[in-house]
Amino acid sequence: MSVSVIIPNYNYAHYLREAIEGVLNQTYPDIEIIVVDDGSTDGSSEILKSYGDRILLILQNNQGVSAARNNGVMSSHGQYVAFLDADDSWLPKKIEREVEQFSLNPKLGLVHVGVREVDAVGNHIRDRLDGGHGQIADQLLMLATEGILGGGSGFMVPRSVFDEIGGFDTALSTSADWDLFYRISSRYPIGFVPEVLINYRVHGANMHGNIEVMERDMTLAFSKAFGQGATAHSRKVYGNLYQNLSGSYFYAGDYAASLRTALRSLSYRPANILYFIQYPLRRMRAGRKERN
């Protein structure tokens, strides 16, 4: 089974070589590497040219990561497609382990792997092996912890499934991964490899650091999932979304936005009042742990 690896890059010259080398060092033999440079201006081109014909290089004007990924898939030839953001990297057996999962269960729509979160310079933060598997569409809607790990770097999907669902939605940025995962999990079971196989970099430039864009994107993605009609289930889901956003805004110091989204959460799900009442106590406990 052949695998196409799509690496979208926009001004990540500092990390780009590590990402590409991680793919070249995979134990699985049948891989093509496609790097889509999304209009970088930081010297990425010199690094990419140094790999010659070991990679297929696609240059495009800046169109965003979703368009870059879709364009990479359009030029790919593999039966399976895997994605790697240019600031992340893979351990050697990542592709091999995912292909094994598909071999064991060809009905899977997506396979993802365990994650090691690292900081901007590669220092270990934590490992995550709490990935979801099986029928997890409802878990994704509820924004459960046991979702799909690694963002745009931890999963593999059959090319036929990617084409069937229409690829990444180019109208979305921060929630494009979630939207793709939800559409796949709504139709197919999900596989998970409980082994740390990627280094996922957590730093200030991560798209999910932009909470306002995340709020816009997630509300758009949820509206796609639910349509126009409000149900008891959708109100619970929106209540959880705005609860999470309120916490994110609070941690970012935007207390007005935190209050606004807290009120939105309560308008959808009044039962969330207990979460917000207990929030100061949780913050105090967290502060004590940090001091100790």
C-alpha positions in Angstrom: 0.0 0.0 0.0 1.5 3.3 -1.1 1.4 6.4 1.1 1.5 10.0 0.1 2.7 12.4 2.8 1.6 16.0 2.4 3.6 18.7 4.2 2.1 22.2 4.0 4.6 24.9 4.8 4.3 28.6 5.4 7.4 30.4 6.8 8.6 27.4 8.9 12.1 27.3 7.6 13.4 26.9 11.2 11.6 23.5 11.6 11.1 22.4 8.0 14.2 20.2 7.7 13.4 18.3 10.8 9.9 17.6 9.5 11.2 16.3 6.1 14.0 14.2 7.6 11.4 12.5 9.9 9.5 11.4 6.8 12.6 10.3 5.0 13.6 8.2 8.0 10.3 6.2 8.1 10.6 2.5 8.3 7.8 2.0 5.8 9.3 1.9 2.3 6.5 3.0 -0.1 6.2 6.7 0.5 6.1 9.8 -1.7 6.7 13.2 -0.1 4.9 16.3 -1.4 5.7 19.7 0.1 3.3 22.5 -0.7 4.9 25.8 0.0 2.2 28.4 0.6 4.1 31.5 -0.4 6.8 31.4 2.2 9.2 34.4 2.4 11.6 33.2 5.1 14.2 31.1 3.2 12.2 27.9 3.0 12.8 27.6 -0.7 16.6 27.0 -0.2 15.9 24.2 2.2 13.3 22.6 -0.1 15.6 22.8 -3.2 18.3 21.0 -1.3 16.2 17.8 -1.3 16.1 17.6 -5.1 13.9 14.8 -6.4 13.5 13.2 -3.0 10.4 15.4 -2.6 7.8 16.8 -5.0 7.7 20.5 -4.5 4.5 22.5 -5.2 4.7 26.3 -5.0 1.6 28.4 -4.6 0.6 31.9 -3.6 -0.5 32.1 0.0 -4.0 30.5 0.1 -4.0 29.0 3.6 -3.2 25.5 5.0 -6.4 23.9 3.9 -5.9 24.8 0.3 -2.2 23.7 0.5 -3.2 20.3 1.9 -5.9 19.8 -0.8 -3.5 20.9 -3.6 -1.0 18.4 -2.3 -3.5 15.5 -2.4 -4.5 16.5 -5.9 -0.9 15.8 -7.0 -0.5 12.6 -5.0 -0.6 9.0 -6.1 -0.8 7.0 -2.9 -3.6 4.8 -1.8 -3.4 6.5 1.6 -2.7 10.1 2.5 -0.9 11.4 5.7 -0.4 15.0 6.6 2.5 16.6 8.5 2.6 20.3 9.5 6.0 21.7 8.9 6.6 22.6 12.6 6.0 19.0 13.7 8.0 15.8 13.2 7.4 12.0 13.1 9.1 9.1 14.8 10.4 6.4 12.4 7.5 3.9 12.8 4.6 6.3 12.4 3.6 5.3 8.9 4.3 1.6 9.5 2.0 1.5 12.5 -0.9 3.3 10.8 -0.7 1.1 7.7 -0.8 -2.0 10.0 -4.1 -0.7 11.5 -5.6 -0.4 8.0 -4.4 -3.9 7.1 -6.2 -5.2 10.2 -9.4 -3.3 9.5 -9.8 -2.0 6.0 -13.2 -0.4 7.0 -11.5 2.3 9.1 -11.9 5.8 7.7 -8.9 7.3 9.6 -6.1 6.2 11.9 -4.2 8.4 14.3 -1.4 7.9 16.8 -0.1 8.9 20.2 1.5 12.3 20.6 4.5 13.8 22.4 3.9 17.5 22.9 7.1 19.6 22.8 7.9 23.3 23.2 9.4 25.6 20.6 12.9 24.2 21.1 11.9 20.5 21.4 11.7 20.1 25.1 9.2 17.5 26.3 6.0 18.8 27.8 3.8 15.7 28.0 2.7 12.5 26.2 -0.8 11.8 25.1 -2.2 8.3 24.5 -5.9 9.2 25.1 -7.0 9.1 21.5 -10.5 8.1 20.6 -11.3 5.0 18.5 -14.3 3.3 17.0 -17.5 5.4 16.6 -16.4 8.8 18.0 -18.5 11.4 16.1 -20.5 12.3 19.2 -17.3 12.5 21.2 -15.9 15.0 18.7 -19.2 17.1 18.9 -18.9 17.2 22.7 -15.3 18.3 22.4 -14.3 15.4 24.5 -10.7 14.9 25.5 -10.6 11.5 23.8 -10.7 12.9 20.3 -8.2 12.7 17.4 -4.7 13.6 18.4 -2.0 15.5 16.7 -4.1 18.0 14.8 -3.0 18.0 11.1 0.1 15.8 11.8 -1.1 12.7 13.5 -3.5 10.9 11.1 -3.7 8.9 7.9 -6.8 8.5 5.7 -7.5 6.4 2.6 -7.4 8.6 -0.5 -10.8 7.3 -1.5 -12.3 8.5 1.8 -10.6 11.9 1.5 -12.1 12.3 -2.0 -15.5 11.1 -0.8 -15.9 13.7 1.9 -14.5 16.5 -0.2 -11.2 17.2 1.5 -10.5 20.1 3.8 -12.9 23.1 3.9 -10.9 26.1 2.6 -13.3 28.5 4.4 -11.9 27.2 7.7 -8.5 27.6 9.3 -8.2 26.6 13.0 -11.2 24.2 12.9 -10.4 22.7 9.5 -8.9 19.6 11.1 -11.9 19.1 13.5 -14.3 19.6 10.6 -12.5 16.9 8.5 -12.3 14.5 11.5 -16.0 14.9 12.2 -17.1 14.3 8.6 -15.0 11.2 8.4 -16.1 9.9 11.8 -19.7 10.4 10.9 -19.3 7.8 8.2 -16.5 5.5 9.3 -15.0 4.0 12.5 -11.7 5.5 13.6 -8.5 3.6 14.5 -5.9 4.6 17.0 -2.3 3.4 17.6 -1.6 3.9 21.4 2.1 4.6 20.9 3.9 8.0 20.8 4.8 8.5 17.2 4.8 12.2 16.6 6.4 15.3 18.1 3.7 17.9 18.2 5.1 21.4 18.7 3.2 23.7 21.1 4.3 27.3 20.6 2.9 30.8 20.2 2.5 30.6 16.4 0.1 27.6 16.6 -3.1 28.5 14.9 -5.2 27.5 17.9 -3.6 30.3 19.8 -5.9 32.7 18.0 -9.0 32.3 20.0 -11.2 34.7 18.0 -10.5 32.9 14.8 -11.1 29.6 16.6 -14.5 30.9 17.8 -15.5 31.9 14.3 -14.3 28.6 12.8 -15.8 26.3 15.3 -19.2 28.0 15.1 -19.0 27.6 11.3 -18.0 24.0 11.6 -20.8 23.3 14.1 -23.4 25.0 11.9 -22.3 22.6 9.1 -22.7 19.6 11.5 -26.2 20.6 12.8 -27.7 22.7 10.0 -30.2 25.4 11.0 -32.4 23.5 13.5 -31.6 23.6 17.2 -32.1 20.4 19.1 -31.5 19.4 22.7 -28.3 17.7 21.6 -27.0 20.7 19.6 -27.8 23.1 22.5 -25.7 20.9 24.8 -22.9 20.9 22.2 -22.9 24.6 21.8 -23.0 25.1 25.5 -19.8 23.0 25.8 -18.2 24.9 23.0 -18.8 28.3 24.5 -17.7 27.0 27.9 -14.4 26.0 26.5 -14.0 29.3 24.7 -14.7 31.2 27.9 -11.9 29.3 29.6 -9.5 30.0 26.7 -10.3 33.7 26.7 -9.9 33.8 30.5 -6.5 32.3 30.4 -5.5 34.7 27.6 -6.5 37.6 29.8 -9.5 38.7 27.7 -12.0 38.8 30.5 -14.7 40.7 28.5 -14.7 37.9 25.9 -14.6 35.3 28.6 -17.8 36.8 30.2 -19.5 37.1 26.8 -18.9 33.4 25.9 -19.8 32.3 29.4 -23.2 33.9 29.0 -23.5 32.3 25.5 -22.7 29.0 27.1 -25.4 29.4 29.8 -28.0 30.5 27.2 -27.5 27.2 25.4 -27.0 25.1 28.5 -28.0 26.6 31.9 -26.7 23.5 33.7 -23.2 24.9 33.0 -23.7 27.4 35.8 -22.0 24.9 38.1 -18.9 24.9 36.0 -18.6 28.7 36.2 -19.5 28.9 39.9 -16.7 26.5 40.7 -14.2 28.1 38.3 -12.6 30.5 40.9 -12.0 27.5 43.2 -10.3 25.5 40.4 -8.1 28.5 39.6 -7.1 28.8 43.2 -6.2 25.1 43.3 -4.2 25.4 40.1 -2.3 28.4 41.4 -1.3 26.5 44.6 0.0 23.6 42.5 2.0 26.0 40.4 3.5 27.6 43.5 4.4 24.2 45.0 
